[in-house]
Amino acid sequence: MATAKKAPAKKVAAKKAAPAKKVAAKKAAPAKKVVAKKAAPAKKVAAKKAAPAKKVVAKKAPAKKVAAKKAPAKKRTPNAAFMKALTPSAALAAVIGATPVPRTEVVSKMWTYIKKHGLQDSVNKRNINADEKLKAVFGKAQVTMFELAGLIGKHLK
């Protein structure tokens, strides 16, 4: 009978060993899950922190628009120096006329003359090819549109 008692003792020991392994496996598995759970909420927290920051930026933009609406846009007043009528020289009067006109009108009349006579360079539209009347004003055969106002200013009093 001693042998019969020994056999059940082995089974009990085997049963005890098996659950011990399962417990160890269960303890190890939740540890992995806990680590995974900790990493995921951290991402969500970072995402939640980033989202309100964007909302704050969005809230600031309408505040600027409101400030712009409070201050009505002021109408620009023309500068008296630009509106002062100036007398053109004889060379310039041959192109735009002899009547005193403001500096802004002189430039626009020059452009109407240039376009009417087709004096813009066909390859580079920024260049103006001078005819006989414009050579007297410019002093050279070809000028750029950026030089135009400076060259005209020499012929106004």
PyMOL CGO cylinders between C-alpha atoms (Angstrom):
from pymol import cmd
from pymol.cgo import CYLINDER

trace = [
    CYLINDER, 0.00, 0.00, 0.00, 2.88, 2.20, 0.42, 0.3, 1, 1, 1, 1, 1, 1,
    CYLINDER, 2.88, 2.20, 0.42, 3.31, 2.15, -3.30, 0.3, 1, 1, 1, 1, 1, 1,
    CYLINDER, 3.31, 2.15, -3.30, -0.28, 3.22, -3.80, 0.3, 1, 1, 1, 1, 1, 1,
    CYLINDER, -0.28, 3.22, -3.80, 0.24, 6.21, -1.56, 0.3, 1, 1, 1, 1, 1, 1,
    CYLINDER, 0.24, 6.21, -1.56, 3.34, 7.18, -3.43, 0.3, 1, 1, 1, 1, 1, 1,
    CYLINDER, 3.34, 7.18, -3.43, 1.59, 7.27, -6.77, 0.3, 1, 1, 1, 1, 1, 1,
    CYLINDER, 1.59, 7.27, -6.77, -1.05, 9.75, -5.71, 0.3, 1, 1, 1, 1, 1, 1,
    CYLINDER, -1.05, 9.75, -5.71, 1.62, 11.90, -4.14, 0.3, 1, 1, 1, 1, 1, 1,
    CYLINDER, 1.62, 11.90, -4.14, 3.39, 12.15, -7.49, 0.3, 1, 1, 1, 1, 1, 1,
    CYLINDER, 3.39, 12.15, -7.49, 0.16, 13.17, -9.20, 0.3, 1, 1, 1, 1, 1, 1,
    CYLINDER, 0.16, 13.17, -9.20, -0.45, 15.86, -6.64, 0.3, 1, 1, 1, 1, 1, 1,
    CYLINDER, -0.45, 15.86, -6.64, 3.07, 17.13, -7.08, 0.3, 1, 1, 1, 1, 1, 1,
    CYLINDER, 3.07, 17.13, -7.08, 2.61, 17.13, -10.84, 0.3, 1, 1, 1, 1, 1, 1,
    CYLINDER, 2.61, 17.13, -10.84, -0.69, 18.98, -10.50, 0.3, 1, 1, 1, 1, 1, 1,
    CYLINDER, -0.69, 18.98, -10.50, 0.95, 21.50, -8.22, 0.3, 1, 1, 1, 1, 1, 1,
    CYLINDER, 0.95, 21.50, -8.22, 3.81, 22.02, -10.63, 0.3, 1, 1, 1, 1, 1, 1,
    CYLINDER, 3.81, 22.02, -10.63, 1.55, 22.54, -13.61, 0.3, 1, 1, 1, 1, 1, 1,
    CYLINDER, 1.55, 22.54, -13.61, -0.54, 25.26, -12.02, 0.3, 1, 1, 1, 1, 1, 1,
    CYLINDER, -0.54, 25.26, -12.02, 2.62, 26.93, -10.87, 0.3, 1, 1, 1, 1, 1, 1,
    CYLINDER, 2.62, 26.93, -10.87, 3.74, 27.19, -14.50, 0.3, 1, 1, 1, 1, 1, 1,
    CYLINDER, 3.74, 27.19, -14.50, 0.37, 28.59, -15.51, 0.3, 1, 1, 1, 1, 1, 1,
    CYLINDER, 0.37, 28.59, -15.51, 0.54, 31.16, -12.75, 0.3, 1, 1, 1, 1, 1, 1,
    CYLINDER, 0.54, 31.16, -12.75, 4.00, 32.16, -13.86, 0.3, 1, 1, 1, 1, 1, 1,
    CYLINDER, 4.00, 32.16, -13.86, 2.76, 32.41, -17.45, 0.3, 1, 1, 1, 1, 1, 1,
    CYLINDER, 2.76, 32.41, -17.45, -0.24, 34.46, -16.34, 0.3, 1, 1, 1, 1, 1, 1,
    CYLINDER, -0.24, 34.46, -16.34, 1.98, 36.76, -14.33, 0.3, 1, 1, 1, 1, 1, 1,
    CYLINDER, 1.98, 36.76, -14.33, 4.31, 37.26, -17.27, 0.3, 1, 1, 1, 1, 1, 1,
    CYLINDER, 4.31, 37.26, -17.27, 1.53, 37.93, -19.77, 0.3, 1, 1, 1, 1, 1, 1,
    CYLINDER, 1.53, 37.93, -19.77, -0.21, 40.66, -17.78, 0.3, 1, 1, 1, 1, 1, 1,
    CYLINDER, -0.21, 40.66, -17.78, 3.14, 42.36, -17.30, 0.3, 1, 1, 1, 1, 1, 1,
    CYLINDER, 3.14, 42.36, -17.30, 3.44, 42.64, -21.09, 0.3, 1, 1, 1, 1, 1, 1,
    CYLINDER, 3.44, 42.64, -21.09, -0.11, 43.90, -21.36, 0.3, 1, 1, 1, 1, 1, 1,
    CYLINDER, -0.11, 43.90, -21.36, 0.48, 46.51, -18.70, 0.3, 1, 1, 1, 1, 1, 1,
    CYLINDER, 0.48, 46.51, -18.70, 3.51, 47.79, -20.56, 0.3, 1, 1, 1, 1, 1, 1,
    CYLINDER, 3.51, 47.79, -20.56, 1.48, 47.95, -23.75, 0.3, 1, 1, 1, 1, 1, 1,
    CYLINDER, 1.48, 47.95, -23.75, -1.36, 49.73, -21.97, 0.3, 1, 1, 1, 1, 1, 1,
    CYLINDER, -1.36, 49.73, -21.97, 1.02, 52.28, -20.50, 0.3, 1, 1, 1, 1, 1, 1,
    CYLINDER, 1.02, 52.28, -20.50, 2.50, 53.09, -23.91, 0.3, 1, 1, 1, 1, 1, 1,
    CYLINDER, 2.50, 53.09, -23.91, -0.87, 53.53, -25.62, 0.3, 1, 1, 1, 1, 1, 1,
    CYLINDER, -0.87, 53.53, -25.62, -2.34, 56.03, -23.13, 0.3, 1, 1, 1, 1, 1, 1,
    CYLINDER, -2.34, 56.03, -23.13, 0.87, 58.03, -23.31, 0.3, 1, 1, 1, 1, 1, 1,
    CYLINDER, 0.87, 58.03, -23.31, 0.28, 58.48, -27.06, 0.3, 1, 1, 1, 1, 1, 1,
    CYLINDER, 0.28, 58.48, -27.06, -3.31, 59.46, -26.44, 0.3, 1, 1, 1, 1, 1, 1,
    CYLINDER, -3.31, 59.46, -26.44, -2.27, 62.00, -23.84, 0.3, 1, 1, 1, 1, 1, 1,
    CYLINDER, -2.27, 62.00, -23.84, 0.26, 63.46, -26.26, 0.3, 1, 1, 1, 1, 1, 1,
    CYLINDER, 0.26, 63.46, -26.26, -2.41, 63.60, -28.95, 0.3, 1, 1, 1, 1, 1, 1,
    CYLINDER, -2.41, 63.60, -28.95, -4.83, 65.28, -26.56, 0.3, 1, 1, 1, 1, 1, 1,
    CYLINDER, -4.83, 65.28, -26.56, -2.20, 67.83, -25.58, 0.3, 1, 1, 1, 1, 1, 1,
    CYLINDER, -2.20, 67.83, -25.58, -1.45, 68.60, -29.24, 0.3, 1, 1, 1, 1, 1, 1,
    CYLINDER, -1.45, 68.60, -29.24, -5.10, 69.05, -30.20, 0.3, 1, 1, 1, 1, 1, 1,
    CYLINDER, -5.10, 69.05, -30.20, -5.88, 71.84, -27.72, 0.3, 1, 1, 1, 1, 1, 1,
    CYLINDER, -5.88, 71.84, -27.72, -2.76, 73.68, -28.85, 0.3, 1, 1, 1, 1, 1, 1,
    CYLINDER, -2.76, 73.68, -28.85, -4.18, 73.76, -32.39, 0.3, 1, 1, 1, 1, 1, 1,
    CYLINDER, -4.18, 73.76, -32.39, -7.50, 74.98, -31.07, 0.3, 1, 1, 1, 1, 1, 1,
    CYLINDER, -7.50, 74.98, -31.07, -5.79, 77.82, -29.23, 0.3, 1, 1, 1, 1, 1, 1,
    CYLINDER, -5.79, 77.82, -29.23, -4.15, 78.92, -32.47, 0.3, 1, 1, 1, 1, 1, 1,
    CYLINDER, -4.15, 78.92, -32.47, -7.50, 78.75, -34.22, 0.3, 1, 1, 1, 1, 1, 1,
    CYLINDER, -7.50, 78.75, -34.22, -9.06, 80.90, -31.50, 0.3, 1, 1, 1, 1, 1, 1,
    CYLINDER, -9.06, 80.90, -31.50, -6.38, 83.56, -31.87, 0.3, 1, 1, 1, 1, 1, 1,
    CYLINDER, -6.38, 83.56, -31.87, -7.00, 84.03, -35.61, 0.3, 1, 1, 1, 1, 1, 1,
    CYLINDER, -7.00, 84.03, -35.61, -10.62, 85.23, -35.23, 0.3, 1, 1, 1, 1, 1, 1,
    CYLINDER, -10.62, 85.23, -35.23, -9.44, 87.61, -32.51, 0.3, 1, 1, 1, 1, 1, 1,
    CYLINDER, -9.44, 87.61, -32.51, -7.23, 89.35, -35.09, 0.3, 1, 1, 1, 1, 1, 1,
    CYLINDER, -7.23, 89.35, -35.09, -10.14, 89.62, -37.50, 0.3, 1, 1, 1, 1, 1, 1,
    CYLINDER, -10.14, 89.62, -37.50, -12.28, 91.16, -34.79, 0.3, 1, 1, 1, 1, 1, 1,
    CYLINDER, -12.28, 91.16, -34.79, -9.57, 93.73, -34.09, 0.3, 1, 1, 1, 1, 1, 1,
    CYLINDER, -9.57, 93.73, -34.09, -9.42, 94.55, -37.81, 0.3, 1, 1, 1, 1, 1, 1,
    CYLINDER, -9.42, 94.55, -37.81, -13.20, 95.03, -37.92, 0.3, 1, 1, 1, 1, 1, 1,
    CYLINDER, -13.20, 95.03, -37.92, -13.12, 97.43, -34.97, 0.3, 1, 1, 1, 1, 1, 1,
    CYLINDER, -13.12, 97.43, -34.97, -10.77, 99.84, -36.70, 0.3, 1, 1, 1, 1, 1, 1,
    CYLINDER, -10.77, 99.84, -36.70, -12.37, 100.97, -39.98, 0.3, 1, 1, 1, 1, 1, 1,
    CYLINDER, -12.37, 100.97, -39.98, -10.07, 101.18, -42.97, 0.3, 1, 1, 1, 1, 1, 1,
    CYLINDER, -10.07, 101.18, -42.97, -8.82, 104.71, -43.55, 0.3, 1, 1, 1, 1, 1, 1,
    CYLINDER, -8.82, 104.71, -43.55, -9.04, 106.09, -47.06, 0.3, 1, 1, 1, 1, 1, 1,
    CYLINDER, -9.04, 106.09, -47.06, -5.66, 106.96, -48.49, 0.3, 1, 1, 1, 1, 1, 1,
    CYLINDER, -5.66, 106.96, -48.49, -5.12, 110.62, -49.05, 0.3, 1, 1, 1, 1, 1, 1,
    CYLINDER, -5.12, 110.62, -49.05, -3.00, 111.51, -52.08, 0.3, 1, 1, 1, 1, 1, 1,
    CYLINDER, -3.00, 111.51, -52.08, 0.38, 113.05, -51.41, 0.3, 1, 1, 1, 1, 1, 1,
    CYLINDER, 0.38, 113.05, -51.41, 0.37, 116.74, -52.34, 0.3, 1, 1, 1, 1, 1, 1,
    CYLINDER, 0.37, 116.74, -52.34, 3.78, 116.42, -54.01, 0.3, 1, 1, 1, 1, 1, 1,
    CYLINDER, 3.78, 116.42, -54.01, 2.43, 113.86, -56.47, 0.3, 1, 1, 1, 1, 1, 1,
    CYLINDER, 2.43, 113.86, -56.47, -0.68, 115.88, -57.22, 0.3, 1, 1, 1, 1, 1, 1,
    CYLINDER, -0.68, 115.88, -57.22, 1.15, 119.17, -57.85, 0.3, 1, 1, 1, 1, 1, 1,
    CYLINDER, 1.15, 119.17, -57.85, 0.92, 120.22, -61.49, 0.3, 1, 1, 1, 1, 1, 1,
    CYLINDER, 0.92, 120.22, -61.49, 4.38, 120.37, -63.09, 0.3, 1, 1, 1, 1, 1, 1,
    CYLINDER, 4.38, 120.37, -63.09, 5.39, 121.99, -66.37, 0.3, 1, 1, 1, 1, 1, 1,
    CYLINDER, 5.39, 121.99, -66.37, 7.11, 119.61, -68.83, 0.3, 1, 1, 1, 1, 1, 1,
    CYLINDER, 7.11, 119.61, -68.83, 10.24, 120.58, -70.79, 0.3, 1, 1, 1, 1, 1, 1,
    CYLINDER, 10.24, 120.58, -70.79, 10.03, 121.15, -74.55, 0.3, 1, 1, 1, 1, 1, 1,
    CYLINDER, 10.03, 121.15, -74.55, 11.27, 117.60, -75.30, 0.3, 1, 1, 1, 1, 1, 1,
    CYLINDER, 11.27, 117.60, -75.30, 8.71, 116.04, -72.97, 0.3, 1, 1, 1, 1, 1, 1,
    CYLINDER, 8.71, 116.04, -72.97, 5.95, 118.40, -74.15, 0.3, 1, 1, 1, 1, 1, 1,
    CYLINDER, 5.95, 118.40, -74.15, 6.37, 116.96, -77.66, 0.3, 1, 1, 1, 1, 1, 1,
    CYLINDER, 6.37, 116.96, -77.66, 5.27, 113.57, -76.26, 0.3, 1, 1, 1, 1, 1, 1,
    CYLINDER, 5.27, 113.57, -76.26, 2.61, 114.39, -73.61, 0.3, 1, 1, 1, 1, 1, 1,
    CYLINDER, 2.61, 114.39, -73.61, 1.57, 117.97, -74.33, 0.3, 1, 1, 1, 1, 1, 1,
    CYLINDER, 1.57, 117.97, -74.33, 2.57, 121.36, -72.96, 0.3, 1, 1, 1, 1, 1, 1,
    CYLINDER, 2.57, 121.36, -72.96, -0.08, 121.74, -70.24, 0.3, 1, 1, 1, 1, 1, 1,
    CYLINDER, -0.08, 121.74, -70.24, 1.07, 121.39, -66.60, 0.3, 1, 1, 1, 1, 1, 1,
    CYLINDER, 1.07, 121.39, -66.60, 0.08, 117.98, -65.23, 0.3, 1, 1, 1, 1, 1, 1,
    CYLINDER, 0.08, 117.98, -65.23, 0.83, 115.99, -62.04, 0.3, 1, 1, 1, 1, 1, 1,
    CYLINDER, 0.83, 115.99, -62.04, 3.76, 113.58, -62.02, 0.3, 1, 1, 1, 1, 1, 1,
    CYLINDER, 3.76, 113.58, -62.02, 1.42, 110.56, -61.96, 0.3, 1, 1, 1, 1, 1, 1,
    CYLINDER, 1.42, 110.56, -61.96, -0.35, 111.75, -65.10, 0.3, 1, 1, 1, 1, 1, 1,
    CYLINDER, -0.35, 111.75, -65.10, 2.97, 112.28, -66.86, 0.3, 1, 1, 1, 1, 1, 1,
    CYLINDER, 2.97, 112.28, -66.86, 3.92, 108.63, -66.34, 0.3, 1, 1, 1, 1, 1, 1,
    CYLINDER, 3.92, 108.63, -66.34, 0.52, 107.35, -67.48, 0.3, 1, 1, 1, 1, 1, 1,
    CYLINDER, 0.52, 107.35, -67.48, 0.60, 109.58, -70.60, 0.3, 1, 1, 1, 1, 1, 1,
    CYLINDER, 0.60, 109.58, -70.60, 4.08, 108.27, -71.40, 0.3, 1, 1, 1, 1, 1, 1,
    CYLINDER, 4.08, 108.27, -71.40, 2.78, 104.69, -71.20, 0.3, 1, 1, 1, 1, 1, 1,
    CYLINDER, 2.78, 104.69, -71.20, -0.18, 105.47, -73.47, 0.3, 1, 1, 1, 1, 1, 1,
    CYLINDER, -0.18, 105.47, -73.47, 2.27, 106.98, -76.00, 0.3, 1, 1, 1, 1, 1, 1,
    CYLINDER, 2.27, 106.98, -76.00, 4.59, 103.95, -75.74, 0.3, 1, 1, 1, 1, 1, 1,
    CYLINDER, 4.59, 103.95, -75.74, 1.75, 101.45, -76.22, 0.3, 1, 1, 1, 1, 1, 1,
    CYLINDER, 1.75, 101.45, -76.22, 0.07, 103.47, -78.98, 0.3, 1, 1, 1, 1, 1, 1,
    CYLINDER, 0.07, 103.47, -78.98, 3.28, 103.52, -81.04, 0.3, 1, 1, 1, 1, 1, 1,
    CYLINDER, 3.28, 103.52, -81.04, 4.30, 99.92, -80.12, 0.3, 1, 1, 1, 1, 1, 1,
    CYLINDER, 4.30, 99.92, -80.12, 7.60, 100.91, -78.54, 0.3, 1, 1, 1, 1, 1, 1,
    CYLINDER, 7.60, 100.91, -78.54, 7.79, 98.09, -75.98, 0.3, 1, 1, 1, 1, 1, 1,
    CYLINDER, 7.79, 98.09, -75.98, 10.43, 95.53, -76.87, 0.3, 1, 1, 1, 1, 1, 1,
    CYLINDER, 10.43, 95.53, -76.87, 8.78, 92.39, -78.24, 0.3, 1, 1, 1, 1, 1, 1,
    CYLINDER, 8.78, 92.39, -78.24, 11.23, 90.01, -76.54, 0.3, 1, 1, 1, 1, 1, 1,
    CYLINDER, 11.23, 90.01, -76.54, 11.56, 91.76, -73.16, 0.3, 1, 1, 1, 1, 1, 1,
    CYLINDER, 11.56, 91.76, -73.16, 8.43, 93.79, -72.36, 0.3, 1, 1, 1, 1, 1, 1,
    CYLINDER, 8.43, 93.79, -72.36, 10.28, 95.68, -69.60, 0.3, 1, 1, 1, 1, 1, 1,
    CYLINDER, 10.28, 95.68, -69.60, 12.41, 97.48, -72.17, 0.3, 1, 1, 1, 1, 1, 1,
    CYLINDER, 12.41, 97.48, -72.17, 11.21, 100.51, -74.11, 0.3, 1, 1, 1, 1, 1, 1,
    CYLINDER, 11.21, 100.51, -74.11, 12.65, 101.24, -77.55, 0.3, 1, 1, 1, 1, 1, 1,
    CYLINDER, 12.65, 101.24, -77.55, 12.83, 105.00, -78.04, 0.3, 1, 1, 1, 1, 1, 1,
    CYLINDER, 12.83, 105.00, -78.04, 11.65, 106.74, -81.20, 0.3, 1, 1, 1, 1, 1, 1,
    CYLINDER, 11.65, 106.74, -81.20, 12.93, 110.24, -82.17, 0.3, 1, 1, 1, 1, 1, 1,
    CYLINDER, 12.93, 110.24, -82.17, 10.71, 112.06, -79.64, 0.3, 1, 1, 1, 1, 1, 1,
    CYLINDER, 10.71, 112.06, -79.64, 11.58, 109.71, -76.79, 0.3, 1, 1, 1, 1, 1, 1,
    CYLINDER, 11.58, 109.71, -76.79, 15.33, 109.79, -77.57, 0.3, 1, 1, 1, 1, 1, 1,
    CYLINDER, 15.33, 109.79, -77.57, 15.24, 113.51, -76.75, 0.3, 1, 1, 1, 1, 1, 1,
    CYLINDER, 15.24, 113.51, -76.75, 13.67, 112.69, -73.37, 0.3, 1, 1, 1, 1, 1, 1,
    CYLINDER, 13.67, 112.69, -73.37, 15.65, 109.54, -72.50, 0.3, 1, 1, 1, 1, 1, 1,
    CYLINDER, 15.65, 109.54, -72.50, 19.01, 110.42, -74.03, 0.3, 1, 1, 1, 1, 1, 1,
    CYLINDER, 19.01, 110.42, -74.03, 19.49, 106.86, -75.29, 0.3, 1, 1, 1, 1, 1, 1,
    CYLINDER, 19.49, 106.86, -75.29, 17.89, 104.36, -77.67, 0.3, 1, 1, 1, 1, 1, 1,
    CYLINDER, 17.89, 104.36, -77.67, 16.55, 101.87, -75.12, 0.3, 1, 1, 1, 1, 1, 1,
    CYLINDER, 16.55, 101.87, -75.12, 15.57, 102.15, -71.42, 0.3, 1, 1, 1, 1, 1, 1,
    CYLINDER, 15.57, 102.15, -71.42, 13.93, 99.87, -68.89, 0.3, 1, 1, 1, 1, 1, 1,
    CYLINDER, 13.93, 99.87, -68.89, 10.56, 100.66, -67.39, 0.3, 1, 1, 1, 1, 1, 1,
    CYLINDER, 10.56, 100.66, -67.39, 12.27, 101.11, -64.02, 0.3, 1, 1, 1, 1, 1, 1,
    CYLINDER, 12.27, 101.11, -64.02, 14.36, 103.98, -65.36, 0.3, 1, 1, 1, 1, 1, 1,
    CYLINDER, 14.36, 103.98, -65.36, 11.33, 105.70, -66.86, 0.3, 1, 1, 1, 1, 1, 1,
    CYLINDER, 11.33, 105.70, -66.86, 10.21, 107.73, -63.83, 0.3, 1, 1, 1, 1, 1, 1,
    CYLINDER, 10.21, 107.73, -63.83, 13.74, 108.92, -63.08, 0.3, 1, 1, 1, 1, 1, 1,
    CYLINDER, 13.74, 108.92, -63.08, 14.33, 110.07, -66.63, 0.3, 1, 1, 1, 1, 1, 1,
    CYLINDER, 14.33, 110.07, -66.63, 10.97, 111.84, -66.80, 0.3, 1, 1, 1, 1, 1, 1,
    CYLINDER, 10.97, 111.84, -66.80, 11.67, 113.65, -63.50, 0.3, 1, 1, 1, 1, 1, 1,
    CYLINDER, 11.67, 113.65, -63.50, 14.59, 115.49, -65.10, 0.3, 1, 1, 1, 1, 1, 1,
    CYLINDER, 14.59, 115.49, -65.10, 12.17, 117.08, -67.59, 0.3, 1, 1, 1, 1, 1, 1,
    CYLINDER, 12.17, 117.08, -67.59, 9.64, 118.39, -65.07, 0.3, 1, 1, 1, 1, 1, 1,
    CYLINDER, 9.64, 118.39, -65.07, 9.71, 121.75, -63.22, 0.3, 1, 1, 1, 1, 1, 1,
]
cmd.load_cgo(trace, "trace")
